[in-house]
Amino acid sequence: MQSAPIAGDRCPGRPFSDSQSPVEGTLWRAASDRIIFTPQPARQVCSAGDLSERRFMQASEESKVLAKRALIHLKNKTTDQAAGTLELPASAYVDAVRYEREVDRVFRHLPLALAFSVELPAPKTYLAMSVVGVPVVMIRGEDGVARAFINVCRHRGAQLCKPGHGTAQRLVCPYHAWQYDLEGKLTGIFGEATFGDVDRHTHSLTELGCAERAGMIWVNLTPGERFDIDEWLGDFKEQLDKVELEKWHVYQQSEFPGAGWKTTWDGYQECYHHGVLHPQTVGAYTITNLIVHDTFGPHQRMVFARRSLGQLNDEPEAQWDADQHIRKVYLGFPNIAVSAVMGGYCLVNQVFPGDTLESTITRQTILVRDIPTTDGEKRHVDEFADIVLRAIRDEDTPINRGIVQGLMSGRSQGVVIGRNEPAVQHFHKSLERIMEKSTRPAGA
């Protein structure tokens, strides 16, 4: 595998070099099922208004810098690039042993963004789901803290909560009525006098490492493993904070099957295909093959240029509303894309490996800044949701399934990732580094 550096490749604490960037020295990721979740009041250590204003100003100035970089590319018909092309063998996508090892290391031993903070809007609210075969329930306790547990009763293994959102004073097993409080402690055993001895302290729910940052709830799926979420996110946290996900409202969520994990995820990390595959959906609004790209450890930020970008050339910079002409996409390793879109909409996609190496489940969420109240406002959000759903489910997915079929045929020699696809390259190189580190002997 080629190991040429990627333009903008950096980690917190490492020197920054962006020789491929046009601005030197700049340091800058069923559709009808509609739900509305309202964010809970922020836990404040300073004025929420002051913090929000500061974030807005920082984001506004950063957007201008990013728009300048995009404008240079528009003028020169260029894009941010990696140092060279990258070739990957078919086995990188469809070797069963490699796939199982990567899924185990990445999805069961690294922090995953499983939910939005606003999905647990108040104490006693929960969300249950299955992630790579692990049943998980996240619940906000009466103390306001979000916790995660294996969604399994310690008696005979029945799942406590059905998949989805709900509220609960306590968790009660639907099989034999064992009861747990919201911190996972075993508090009641039906027919305890006849059951026999059970140490309640050692039969609490199995807790998972859990942290809440940047408007999301992060979970490690392996019991006993803890993580430092600030270390994992690094400088990427500051980027996510600017989106202020904790202030948005979940408008609509849908789940749909797709092709293999890495094949599907590759498509989220470039716009080289937008004009070809998506001419009537997302490609109608973005400039194909123009991105501004930066990295934050394994995480990334891409900026797509909207077709209106050139209008900024006719306006004084002081009057720019740059966010009307660019689209920022925050890519959290290994599977979440957060795209704050103009018009008060935000699109988030989470891609999870399925039961087989050629399958995935995508959880797509539409968030809104303000809950729509009129028929016209609802229609506009629904139109946006329909466009992005069609682009991913109806346009990307058939292509990706064909790619996987070809790679699994045994006749494909692999893929080549272009210089103009730096985010795709960075993902694969980050994955390679993480896998190499996990197999390195202790002390090496």
Backbone hydrogen bonds, N-H to C=O, Kabsch-Sander energy under -0.5 kcal/mol:
donor,donor_aa,acceptor,acceptor_aa,energy
8,G,17,S,-0.8
9,D,6,I,-2.4
14,R,11,C,-2.6
21,S,18,D,-1.5
24,E,22,P,-0.6
26,T,23,V,-1.3
28,W,26,T,-0.8
33,D,30,A,-3.6
34,R,32,S,-1.3
35,I,251,Y,-1.2
37,F,250,V,-1.2
44,Q,42,A,-0.7
51,L,47,S,-2.5
52,S,48,A,-2.6
53,E,49,G,-2.5
54,R,50,D,-2.4
55,R,51,L,-2.5
56,F,52,S,-2.4
57,M,53,E,-2.3
58,Q,54,R,-2.4
59,A,55,R,-2.8
60,S,56,F,-2.4
61,E,57,M,-2.3
62,E,58,Q,-2.4
63,S,59,A,-2.5
64,K,60,S,-1.6
65,V,61,E,-1.7
66,L,62,E,-2.5
67,A,63,S,-2.6
68,K,64,K,-2.2
69,R,65,V,-2.0
70,A,66,L,-2.2
71,L,67,A,-2.7
72,I,68,K,-2.0
73,H,69,R,-1.6
74,L,70,A,-2.5
75,K,71,L,-2.5
76,N,72,I,-2.3
77,K,73,H,-1.4
78,T,73,H,-1.9
80,D,291,I,-2.1
82,A,419,R,-2.4
83,A,5,P,-1.3
86,L,417,I,-2.3
88,L,415,V,-2.7
92,A,89,P,-1.6
93,Y,90,A,-2.0
94,V,90,A,-2.0
95,D,91,S,-1.6
96,A,94,V,-0.6
99,Y,95,D,-2.7
100,E,96,A,-2.3
101,R,97,V,-2.0
102,E,98,R,-2.5
103,V,99,Y,-2.8
104,D,100,E,-2.2
105,R,101,R,-2.3
106,V,102,E,-2.9
107,F,103,V,-2.0
108,R,103,V,-0.7
108,R,104,D,-1.1
109,H,105,R,-0.6
110,L,106,V,-0.7
112,L,219,V,-2.2
114,L,112,L,-1.1
114,L,217,I,-2.2
115,A,217,I,-1.2
117,S,215,G,-2.3
119,E,116,F,-1.8
120,L,117,S,-1.6
124,K,140,R,-3.3
125,T,122,A,-1.2
126,Y,166,G,-2.8
127,L,138,M,-2.4
128,A,164,G,-2.4
129,M,136,V,-2.6
131,V,134,V,-2.6
134,V,131,V,-2.5
136,V,129,M,-3.3
137,V,149,F,-2.4
138,M,127,L,-2.9
139,I,147,R,-2.4
140,R,125,T,-2.5
141,G,139,I,-0.6
141,G,145,V,-2.8
144,G,141,G,-2.1
147,R,139,I,-2.5
148,A,208,L,-0.6
149,F,137,V,-2.3
150,I,206,T,-2.8
151,N,135,P,-2.2
152,V,150,I,-2.5
153,C,158,A,-3.0
157,G,153,C,-1.1
164,G,128,A,-2.6
166,G,126,Y,-1.8
168,A,124,K,-2.6
171,L,180,Y,-2.7
172,V,170,R,-0.6
173,C,178,W,-3.0
177,A,173,C,-1.4
179,Q,188,G,-2.6
180,Y,171,L,-2.5
181,D,185,K,-2.3
184,G,181,D,-2.0
186,L,200,R,-0.6
187,T,179,Q,-2.6
187,T,185,K,-0.5
188,G,179,Q,-1.5
192,E,189,I,-1.3
194,T,191,G,-1.4
195,F,191,G,-1.3
196,G,192,E,-1.2
200,R,198,V,-0.9
202,T,199,D,-0.8
203,H,199,D,-0.5
203,H,200,R,-0.8
205,L,184,G,-3.0
207,E,205,L,-0.7
208,L,148,A,-2.8
209,G,225,E,-0.6
211,A,218,W,-2.2
213,R,211,A,-0.5
213,R,216,M,-2.0
216,M,213,R,-2.3
217,I,115,A,-3.0
218,W,211,A,-3.3
218,W,216,M,-0.6
219,V,112,L,-2.5
220,N,209,G,-2.1
221,L,219,V,-0.5
224,G,207,E,-0.6
225,E,222,T,-1.8
226,R,224,G,-0.6
229,I,227,F,-0.8
232,W,228,D,-2.3
233,L,229,I,-2.4
234,G,230,D,-2.4
236,F,233,L,-2.0
237,K,234,G,-1.4
239,Q,235,D,-1.0
240,L,236,F,-2.3
241,D,237,K,-2.8
242,K,238,E,-1.1
242,K,239,Q,-0.5
243,V,239,Q,-0.5
243,V,240,L,-1.5
244,E,240,L,-0.9
244,E,241,D,-0.7
247,K,244,E,-2.3
248,W,245,L,-1.6
249,H,368,V,-2.3
250,V,37,F,-0.9
251,Y,249,H,-0.6
251,Y,366,I,-2.8
252,Q,366,I,-1.6
253,Q,33,D,-1.3
254,S,364,Q,-2.2
256,F,362,T,-1.7
258,G,360,T,-2.1
264,T,260,G,-2.9
265,W,261,W,-2.9
266,D,262,K,-2.3
267,G,263,T,-1.0
267,G,264,T,-0.6
268,Y,264,T,-0.6
268,Y,265,W,-1.1
269,Q,265,W,-0.5
269,Q,266,D,-1.6
270,E,267,G,-0.7
274,H,271,C,-1.1
277,L,273,H,-2.9
278,H,273,H,-0.7
278,H,274,H,-1.8
281,T,278,H,-0.9
283,G,278,H,-1.5
284,A,278,H,-0.5
284,A,281,T,-1.4
285,Y,282,V,-1.6
286,T,282,V,-0.9
287,I,305,A,-3.0
288,T,286,T,-0.7
289,N,271,C,-1.0
290,L,287,I,-0.9
292,V,303,V,-1.7
294,D,301,R,-2.2
295,T,8,G,-1.1
296,F,299,H,-3.1
297,G,10,R,-2.6
299,H,296,F,-1.8
300,Q,331,L,-2.3
301,R,294,D,-2.7
302,M,329,V,-2.9
303,V,292,V,-1.8
304,F,327,R,-2.9
305,A,290,L,-0.8
306,R,325,H,-2.5
307,R,285,Y,-2.0
309,L,306,R,-2.3
311,Q,308,S,-2.2
312,L,309,L,-2.1
313,N,310,G,-1.4
314,D,311,Q,-1.6
315,E,312,L,-1.6
319,Q,316,P,-2.1
320,W,317,E,-1.7
324,Q,321,D,-2.1
325,H,322,A,-2.3
326,I,322,A,-0.7
327,R,304,F,-2.6
328,K,340,A,-0.7
329,V,302,M,-3.2
330,Y,29,R,-6.5
330,Y,338,V,-3.2
331,L,300,Q,-2.7
331,L,329,V,-0.6
332,G,330,Y,-0.7
332,G,336,I,-2.9
333,F,331,L,-0.6
335,N,332,G,-0.9
336,I,332,G,-2.2
337,A,349,N,-2.5
338,V,29,R,-0.8
338,V,330,Y,-2.8
339,S,337,A,-0.6
339,S,347,L,-3.2
340,A,328,K,-0.9
340,A,338,V,-0.6
341,V,339,S,-0.7
341,V,345,Y,-2.4
344,G,341,V,-0.7
345,Y,341,V,-1.1
346,C,367,L,-2.2
347,L,339,S,-2.8
348,V,365,T,-2.4
349,N,337,A,-2.2
350,Q,363,R,-2.0
351,V,335,N,-2.4
352,F,350,Q,-0.6
352,F,361,I,-2.7
354,G,356,T,-0.5
354,G,359,S,-2.8
359,S,356,T,-1.8
360,T,258,G,-1.4
361,I,352,F,-2.6
362,T,256,F,-2.6
363,R,350,Q,-2.8
363,R,361,I,-0.5
364,Q,254,S,-2.9
364,Q,362,T,-0.7
365,T,348,V,-2.9
366,I,252,Q,-2.9
367,L,346,C,-2.9
367,L,365,T,-0.5
368,V,249,H,-2.5
369,R,344,G,-2.1
378,K,374,T,-2.4
379,R,375,D,-2.4
380,H,376,G,-2.0
381,V,377,E,-1.9
382,D,378,K,-2.6
383,E,379,R,-2.3
384,F,380,H,-2.0
385,A,381,V,-2.8
386,D,382,D,-2.3
387,I,383,E,-2.1
388,V,384,F,-2.1
389,L,385,A,-2.0
390,R,386,D,-2.4
391,A,387,I,-2.2
392,I,388,V,-1.8
393,R,389,L,-2.8
394,D,389,L,-0.7
394,D,390,R,-1.1
395,E,390,R,-1.1
396,D,391,A,-2.1
397,T,392,I,-1.8
399,I,395,E,-1.0
400,N,396,D,-2.7
401,R,397,T,-2.4
402,G,398,P,-1.8
403,I,399,I,-2.1
404,V,400,N,-2.4
405,Q,401,R,-2.3
406,G,402,G,-2.2
407,L,403,I,-2.5
408,M,404,V,-2.3
409,S,405,Q,-0.6
409,S,406,G,-0.8
410,G,407,L,-0.7
411,R,406,G,-0.5
412,S,406,G,-0.5
415,V,88,L,-2.7
417,I,86,L,-3.6
418,G,416,V,-0.5
421,E,418,G,-1.6
424,V,269,Q,-0.5
425,Q,421,E,-2.0
426,H,422,P,-2.6
427,F,423,A,-2.2
428,H,424,V,-2.0
429,K,425,Q,-2.5
430,S,426,H,-2.6
431,L,427,F,-2.6
432,E,428,H,-2.2
433,R,429,K,-2.2
434,I,430,S,-2.4
435,M,431,L,-2.6
436,E,432,E,-2.5
437,K,433,R,-2.4
438,S,434,I,-1.8
439,T,435,M,-1.1
440,R,436,E,-0.6
440,R,437,K,-0.5
444,A,441,P,-2.4
